[in-house]
Amino acid sequence: MKNRRGLQHQVETLNRLLLRSNLHYWGEILGSPFRLFYLNFLAGLARGFGIALGLTLLTALFLAVMARIASLNLPLISRFIAEVIRLVEEQLADLPR
């Protein structure tokens, strides 16, 4: 009798775990290829939209910071830009025409 109660308790625990993990839901999805395709398609759309939106926000933030730095007209940055321009002009002058 005692062994039976232990087994019953284990079965009930397993049942609770399976219900909590929604295994029946995944079984239904895998049983329907169209539903699986549809859910994966929606997940892909959401992921793509999130990436596009996040990249847009990060780019806007980066450009705003760069515009702010450029408006400060810092001598170090100005010298760096002047050096880059000088190097580009030297390279252009060395190109055969």
N, C-alpha and C positions, 0 to 999 in steps of 0.2 A: 504494500500500500504506500509506504514511504517513497519507494522508488518511482511509483506512478505519479505522485505529486511533484517530484523533482522534474520528471519528464514533462509533465503538463506545464510547469512553470517555465521551462526552457522553450517549449512550443509557443507559449503566450509572449514571451520576451522576443522570440524570433519574429512572430507575427507583428508585434508593435514596431520593431525595427524595419521590417519590410514595408509596412504601411507608411511609416515616417519617411522612408527614402523614395516614395512614389514610384516604385518599381512597376506597378501596374500601368502607370501613365506612359513610361518609356516602352513598355511592351505594346501598348496601343499605337504609339508613334512608329515603332519599327515594323509593325504589322501593316501600316498604310504608307506605301512609298510616296504617294502624292503629298500626304500631310508632312512627311519628313522633308521632302523637297521644298514645300512651301515654307516651313519653319526655318530651314537653313537659308532660304532666299531672303526672308525677312531679317534674319540675323545678319546676313551679309550686307544688306542695305543699311541697317542701323550702324554697323561697324564702319562702313564706308562714309556715311554721313558724319559720324563722330570724328573720324580721322580728318575729313575735309574741314569741318568746323574748328577743330583743335588747331590744325595747321594754320588756318586763316587767322585765328586769334593770336597765335604765337608770332606769326609774321608781322601782324599789325603792331604788336607790342615791341618787337625788335626794331621795326622801322621808326616807331615813335621814340624809342630810346636813342637810336642813331640820329634822328633829326634833332633831338635835344642836345646831344653831344656836339653835333655840327654847329648848332646855333651858339654854343659857348665859345667857339672859335679858339680852342685851346692851342697854344703854340706847338706842343708836342705832336698833336694830330696834324696840324698844318704842315709841319716839317716832314712828317711821314708822307703825307699826300704829295707834297712838292717833290720828294725823293722818288716816289713811284712815277710821277709824271716825267721827271728827268730821265729815269731809266727807260721808260717807254719811248720817249723821243729819241734817245740814243739808239735803241734797237731799230726804230723806224728809219733812222738815217743810215744805218748799216745795211739795210735791205737793198738788194740789186733792183734796179728799175728797168 
